[in-house]
Amino acid sequence: MRNVAPDCPPTQLLRTLADFRFELRRFLHFSESAATAAGLQPQQHQLLLQVAGAPEGTVVTIAYAAARLGLRHNSVVELVDRSSREGFLERIPDASDGRRAIVRVTPKGRKVLEELSGDHARELNDLAPRLIRTLEQVHLHAQAAPGVR
């Protein structure tokens, strides 16, 4: 008769997952606070980051941003509209498809994004050892957990 593993993960895996989630939340809290201090709503910061950080040659549209942010199309339209009114983004009609607009970061948006990106890089550099350690632990525990490949 073979051993049947319990339905719930071992306690150590739960602790490791909790530690990893804590480190992620710590970074997200930092990011949200930094965006707010820079005069952006956290979702605006994420939008600017996705628009400015799109791979070269990518046509950045509302649909692209919605997919990258995991938001509904109409939510991103409102976010782009707000960011445009505040001077962080611009919408340019797409010459090849009149039904859509291309979204670009303005110089004002790029300036605030560059400041935030420097702050985020420094924070991630500080968090990196803990994040790496917890990721390695998750990987080790997950391999040993039943039902995980």
Contacts in CASP RR format, 6 or more apart in sequence:
PFRMAT RR
TARGET T0000
AUTHOR 0000-0000-0000
METHOD contacts of the structure
MODEL  1
MRNVAPDCPPTQLLRTLADFRFELRRFLHFSESAATAAGLQPQQHQLLLQ
VAGAPEGTVVTIAYAAARLGLRHNSVVELVDRSSREGFLERIPDASDGRR
AIVRVTPKGRKVLEELSGDHARELNDLAPRLIRTLEQVHLHAQAAPGVR
5 146 0 8 1.000
5 147 0 8 1.000
6 146 0 8 1.000
9 17 0 8 1.000
9 141 0 8 1.000
9 145 0 8 1.000
10 141 0 8 1.000
10 144 0 8 1.000
10 145 0 8 1.000
12 141 0 8 1.000
13 138 0 8 1.000
13 141 0 8 1.000
13 142 0 8 1.000
13 144 0 8 1.000
13 145 0 8 1.000
16 134 0 8 1.000
16 137 0 8 1.000
16 138 0 8 1.000
16 141 0 8 1.000
17 138 0 8 1.000
19 134 0 8 1.000
19 137 0 8 1.000
20 131 0 8 1.000
20 134 0 8 1.000
20 135 0 8 1.000
20 137 0 8 1.000
20 138 0 8 1.000
23 127 0 8 1.000
23 130 0 8 1.000
23 131 0 8 1.000
23 134 0 8 1.000
24 131 0 8 1.000
26 127 0 8 1.000
27 123 0 8 1.000
27 124 0 8 1.000
27 127 0 8 1.000
27 131 0 8 1.000
30 120 0 8 1.000
30 123 0 8 1.000
31 42 0 8 1.000
31 45 0 8 1.000
31 120 0 8 1.000
31 123 0 8 1.000
32 42 0 8 1.000
34 45 0 8 1.000
34 116 0 8 1.000
34 119 0 8 1.000
34 120 0 8 1.000
34 123 0 8 1.000
35 41 0 8 1.000
35 42 0 8 1.000
35 44 0 8 1.000
35 45 0 8 1.000
35 116 0 8 1.000
36 42 0 8 1.000
38 45 0 8 1.000
38 112 0 8 1.000
38 115 0 8 1.000
38 116 0 8 1.000
39 112 0 8 1.000
40 48 0 8 1.000
40 88 0 8 1.000
40 112 0 8 1.000
40 116 0 8 1.000
41 82 0 8 1.000
43 69 0 8 1.000
43 71 0 8 1.000
43 79 0 8 1.000
44 79 0 8 1.000
44 82 0 8 1.000
44 83 0 8 1.000
44 86 0 8 1.000
44 88 0 8 1.000
45 113 0 8 1.000
45 116 0 8 1.000
46 69 0 8 1.000
47 65 0 8 1.000
47 69 0 8 1.000
47 76 0 8 1.000
47 79 0 8 1.000
47 80 0 8 1.000
47 83 0 8 1.000
47 89 0 8 1.000
48 83 0 8 1.000
48 88 0 8 1.000
48 89 0 8 1.000
48 105 0 8 1.000
48 109 0 8 1.000
48 112 0 8 1.000
48 113 0 8 1.000
49 113 0 8 1.000
49 117 0 8 1.000
50 60 0 8 1.000
50 64 0 8 1.000
50 65 0 8 1.000
50 68 0 8 1.000
50 69 0 8 1.000
51 60 0 8 1.000
51 65 0 8 1.000
51 89 0 8 1.000
51 103 0 8 1.000
51 104 0 8 1.000
51 105 0 8 1.000
52 105 0 8 1.000
52 110 0 8 1.000
52 113 0 8 1.000
54 60 0 8 1.000
54 64 0 8 1.000
58 64 0 8 1.000
59 94 0 8 1.000
59 102 0 8 1.000
60 102 0 8 1.000
60 103 0 8 1.000
60 104 0 8 1.000
61 94 0 8 1.000
61 100 0 8 1.000
61 101 0 8 1.000
61 102 0 8 1.000
61 103 0 8 1.000
62 73 0 8 1.000
62 76 0 8 1.000
62 77 0 8 1.000
62 80 0 8 1.000
62 100 0 8 1.000
62 101 0 8 1.000
62 103 0 8 1.000
63 73 0 8 1.000
63 100 0 8 1.000
65 71 0 8 1.000
65 76 0 8 1.000
65 79 0 8 1.000
65 80 0 8 1.000
65 103 0 8 1.000
66 72 0 8 1.000
66 73 0 8 1.000
66 75 0 8 1.000
66 76 0 8 1.000
69 76 0 8 1.000
71 79 0 8 1.000
80 89 0 8 1.000
80 91 0 8 1.000
80 103 0 8 1.000
83 89 0 8 1.000
84 90 0 8 1.000
84 91 0 8 1.000
87 106 0 8 1.000
87 108 0 8 1.000
87 109 0 8 1.000
88 105 0 8 1.000
88 106 0 8 1.000
88 108 0 8 1.000
88 109 0 8 1.000
88 112 0 8 1.000
89 103 0 8 1.000
89 104 0 8 1.000
89 105 0 8 1.000
89 106 0 8 1.000
89 109 0 8 1.000
90 103 0 8 1.000
90 104 0 8 1.000
90 106 0 8 1.000
91 101 0 8 1.000
91 102 0 8 1.000
91 103 0 8 1.000
92 101 0 8 1.000
92 102 0 8 1.000
92 103 0 8 1.000
92 104 0 8 1.000
93 101 0 8 1.000
93 102 0 8 1.000
94 100 0 8 1.000
94 101 0 8 1.000
94 102 0 8 1.000
105 113 0 8 1.000
124 131 0 8 1.000
142 148 0 8 1.000
END
